[in-house]
Amino acid sequence: MARWSDAVVALIEEQGVTQVELARLAGLHPDTVSHVIHGGHCSTETLEKLSAALGVDVGELFGPPADERTAALQRDRIVGAVLRELSAAVSTAVSQELAERQKRRVPKKRDIEVKLPFSDGV
């Protein structure tokens, strides 16, 4: 199996995307992604598109097998992705809560009518 196919499979699993999603992100046909994943030959341009869609340098598709440093980088990428997603979800939830609070906020009417002393005779 081609080294890049192992790397693409690992990155797909790491990032939680499907082959179809990767194909869409890379601007490739899903069959092309499947061909690459199953060890088929492909052009450098295809590998560049895949690496860009996966957010990695194309060299990572040819690099040595994962070592401790690579595993740490992969973990950092996963943590970053989770934090970005969490941040977006929290931001959306806070925005919705603030909008709901604004809707519930009703202007308070004064129940007591205040009469000014100089308004009776005028």
C-alpha positions as CSV (number, residue, x, y, z in Angstrom):
1,M,0.0,0.0,0.0
2,A,1.3,3.5,-0.8
3,R,2.6,5.4,2.2
4,W,0.2,8.4,1.4
5,S,-2.8,6.1,1.6
6,D,-2.0,5.2,5.2
7,A,-1.5,8.9,6.0
8,V,-4.7,10.0,4.3
9,V,-6.6,7.2,6.2
10,A,-5.1,8.3,9.5
11,L,-5.9,11.9,8.9
12,I,-9.5,11.1,7.9
13,E,-10.0,9.1,11.1
14,E,-8.3,11.8,13.1
15,Q,-10.4,14.6,11.7
16,G,-13.6,12.6,11.6
17,V,-14.5,13.3,8.0
18,T,-15.8,10.8,5.5
19,Q,-14.3,10.1,2.1
20,V,-17.1,11.9,0.4
21,E,-16.6,15.0,2.6
22,L,-12.9,14.9,1.9
23,A,-13.6,14.6,-1.9
24,R,-15.9,17.6,-1.7
25,L,-13.4,19.7,0.3
26,A,-10.6,18.8,-2.1
27,G,-12.6,19.3,-5.2
28,L,-12.1,15.7,-6.3
29,H,-14.4,12.9,-7.3
30,P,-15.2,10.5,-4.4
31,D,-13.9,7.6,-6.5
32,T,-10.5,9.4,-6.7
33,V,-10.3,9.6,-2.9
34,S,-11.3,5.9,-2.6
35,H,-8.6,5.0,-5.2
36,V,-5.9,6.9,-3.2
37,I,-7.0,5.4,0.1
38,H,-6.8,1.9,-1.3
39,G,-3.2,2.5,-2.4
40,G,-3.8,3.5,-6.0
41,H,-1.4,5.8,-7.9
42,C,-2.3,9.4,-8.1
43,S,-0.8,12.7,-9.3
44,T,1.1,15.2,-7.1
45,E,-1.8,17.6,-7.8
46,T,-4.3,15.2,-6.3
47,L,-2.1,14.7,-3.2
48,E,-1.7,18.5,-2.9
49,K,-5.5,18.9,-3.0
50,L,-6.0,16.2,-0.4
51,S,-3.4,17.6,1.9
52,A,-4.9,21.1,1.6
53,A,-8.4,19.8,2.3
54,L,-7.0,17.9,5.4
55,G,-5.1,21.0,6.5
56,V,-1.7,19.5,6.5
57,D,1.5,19.9,4.5
58,V,1.8,17.5,1.6
59,G,5.1,16.3,3.1
60,E,3.1,14.7,5.9
61,L,1.6,12.3,3.4
62,F,5.1,11.0,2.7
63,G,6.7,11.3,6.1
64,P,7.9,8.5,8.3
65,P,5.5,6.5,10.4
66,A,4.1,8.3,13.4
67,D,6.5,8.8,16.2
68,E,6.1,10.5,19.6
69,R,6.5,14.0,18.1
70,T,4.1,13.3,15.2
71,A,1.6,11.8,17.6
72,A,1.8,15.0,19.8
73,L,1.3,17.2,16.7
74,Q,-1.7,15.1,15.7
75,R,-3.1,15.3,19.2
76,D,-2.6,19.1,19.1
77,R,-4.5,19.3,15.8
78,I,-7.4,17.3,17.2
79,V,-7.5,19.5,20.4
80,G,-7.4,22.6,18.2
81,A,-10.3,21.3,16.1
82,V,-12.4,20.4,19.1
83,L,-11.7,23.8,20.7
84,R,-12.7,25.6,17.5
85,E,-15.9,23.6,17.3
86,L,-16.7,24.0,21.0
87,S,-16.0,27.7,20.8
88,A,-18.4,28.1,17.9
89,A,-21.1,26.0,19.7
90,V,-20.7,28.1,22.9
91,S,-20.8,31.3,21.0
92,T,-24.0,30.3,19.2
93,A,-25.6,29.2,22.5
94,V,-24.7,32.4,24.2
95,S,-26.0,34.5,21.3
96,Q,-29.3,32.5,21.3
97,E,-29.6,32.9,25.1
98,L,-29.0,36.7,24.9
99,A,-31.6,37.0,22.1
100,E,-34.1,35.1,24.2
101,R,-33.5,37.3,27.2
102,Q,-34.0,40.4,25.1
103,K,-37.3,38.9,23.9
104,R,-38.4,38.2,27.5
105,R,-37.4,41.6,28.7
106,V,-40.6,43.6,28.9
107,P,-40.5,47.3,29.7
108,K,-41.7,47.9,33.2
109,K,-44.7,50.2,33.5
110,R,-45.2,52.3,36.6
111,D,-48.2,51.3,38.5
112,I,-48.2,54.4,40.6
113,E,-49.3,57.6,39.0
114,V,-47.2,60.5,40.2
115,K,-48.9,63.9,40.6
116,L,-46.8,66.9,40.6
117,P,-47.8,69.6,43.1
118,F,-47.9,72.4,40.5
119,S,-50.0,70.5,37.9
120,D,-53.4,70.7,39.8
121,G,-54.2,74.3,39.2
122,V,-52.8,74.9,35.9
